[in-house]
Amino acid sequence: MLDSCFTRLLILASGGDQADPLVFDADLALWTLIIFLGMMFVLGRYAWKPLIQGLNNREENIAKKIEDADKAHDHAQANLRQYEEKLASVTDEAKAVLDEAKKDAVAVKDRILAEAQEEAQRIRDRALGDIEAAKNAAVRELAEKSVDSAVSLAGSIVGRSLDKQDHDKLIEDSISSFTSGA
């Protein structure tokens, strides 16, 4: 029986005599079932267990990587929020520094302008004082020359000369009358 079954399989495999597919051959079915069960046993013990174990390991590895990626994503989001907060605080600090610098610049500008105005006022006052002193010196010199001329003219008219005291008194009187009249 075994011999006829293998013979048929060899004939079928070689493409020879075509068997009728509708005819049930019990010994062929029995050997096919025995070979099928043997293959299932061998594959189950030596191939499927390592394959299933490898697939389970791969699934666990992928799940772990997804979990790690989620943790990394959450950590990155937290870092991003921290950086955004720091950026906002730095921006606020920069604005505050700029505002303070503007205030300082305005204060310095005002101080410089005030000092310049004070200096200009001092220069103007000094110039006015110099002008007043020059005017007084010019008036005094003019008075002295006028008195000298008048005394000499009066001396020649009167015929006598004035002494030093009379001369100084005339100068002082003339200066007083010029200053009060000017």
CORHUTA-V478523 format. One record per residue. N is the residue number from 0. PHI is phi in whole degrees, 0 to 359 (* if undefined). D_FIRST is the distance of its C-alpha to the first C-alpha in Angstrom with 1 decimal. Layout:
N:PHI:D_FIRST + N:PHI:D_FIRST
This chain:
0:*:0.0 + 1:299:3.8 + 2:296:5.3 + 3:290:5.2 + 4:293:6.4 + 5:295:8.8 + 6:297:9.9 + 7:295:10.8 + 8:297:12.6 + 9:294:14.4 + 10:294:15.4 + 11:294:16.7 + 12:291:18.4 + 13:278:20.1 + 14:80:21.5 + 15:278:20.0 + 16:310:18.5 + 17:280:19.4 + 18:272:16.9 + 19:280:18.7 + 20:288:19.3 + 21:274:20.1 + 22:273:16.8 + 23:271:14.9 + 24:245:11.2 + 25:293:10.4 + 26:294:7.2 + 27:292:9.3 + 28:293:12.3 + 29:296:11.1 + 30:295:10.5 + 31:295:13.7 + 32:294:15.5 + 33:297:14.7 + 34:294:15.9 + 35:297:18.8 + 36:295:19.9 + 37:297:19.8 + 38:294:21.8 + 39:296:24.2 + 40:296:24.8 + 41:296:25.5 + 42:294:27.6 + 43:297:29.4 + 44:279:30.4 + 45:252:31.3 + 46:244:32.1 + 47:288:33.2 + 48:300:35.5 + 49:297:37.5 + 50:294:37.4 + 51:294:38.7 + 52:297:41.2 + 53:297:42.4 + 54:294:42.8 + 55:297:44.7 + 56:300:46.9 + 57:295:47.5 + 58:297:48.4 + 59:296:50.8 + 60:297:52.3 + 61:294:52.9 + 62:298:54.4 + 63:295:56.6 + 64:295:57.7 + 65:295:58.6 + 66:297:60.5 + 67:298:62.3 + 68:295:63.1 + 69:296:64.5 + 70:297:66.6 + 71:296:67.8 + 72:296:68.6 + 73:298:70.6 + 74:296:72.4 + 75:296:73.2 + 76:296:74.5 + 77:296:76.7 + 78:298:77.9 + 79:298:78.7 + 80:297:80.7 + 81:297:82.6 + 82:296:83.3 + 83:295:84.5 + 84:295:86.8 + 85:297:88.1 + 86:298:88.7 + 87:296:90.5 + 88:292:92.7 + 89:294:93.4 + 90:297:94.3 + 91:296:96.7 + 92:297:98.1 + 93:297:98.7 + 94:297:100.5 + 95:297:102.6 + 96:296:103.5 + 97:296:104.4 + 98:298:106.5 + 99:297:108.2 + 100:296:108.8 + 101:296:110.3 + 102:298:112.6 + 103:298:113.6 + 104:296:114.3 + 105:296:116.4 + 106:297:118.3 + 107:296:118.9 + 108:299:120.1 + 109:297:122.4 + 110:296:123.8 + 111:295:124.3 + 112:297:126.1 + 113:297:128.3 + 114:297:129.2 + 115:295:129.9 + 116:294:132.1 + 117:298:133.9 + 118:297:134.5 + 119:296:135.7 + 120:295:138.1 + 121:297:139.4 + 122:297:139.9 + 123:295:141.7 + 124:298:143.9 + 125:297:144.6 + 126:296:145.5 + 127:296:147.8 + 128:297:149.4 + 129:297:149.9 + 130:296:151.4 + 131:297:153.7 + 132:295:154.8 + 133:295:155.4 + 134:296:157.3 + 135:297:159.4 + 136:295:160.1 + 137:294:161.1 + 138:296:163.4 + 139:297:164.9 + 140:296:165.5 + 141:297:167.0 + 142:294:169.2 + 143:299:170.4 + 144:293:171.2 + 145:295:172.9 + 146:294:174.9 + 147:300:175.8 + 148:295:177.0 + 149:293:178.8 + 150:295:180.4 + 151:295:181.6 + 152:293:182.9 + 153:293:184.5 + 154:295:186.0 + 155:288:187.5 + 156:286:188.7 + 157:283:190.2 + 158:93:191.3 + 159:226:189.9 + 160:253:186.6 + 161:270:184.3 + 162:273:183.2 + 163:295:179.6 + 164:294:179.4 + 165:297:180.7 + 166:297:178.3 + 167:296:175.2 + 168:294:176.4 + 169:296:176.6 + 170:297:173.1 + 171:297:171.6 + 172:297:173.4 + 173:294:172.2 + 174:296:168.6 + 175:298:168.8 + 176:290:170.2 + 177:294:167.5 + 178:289:164.7 + 179:288:165.9 + 180:275:166.6 + 181:276:163.4
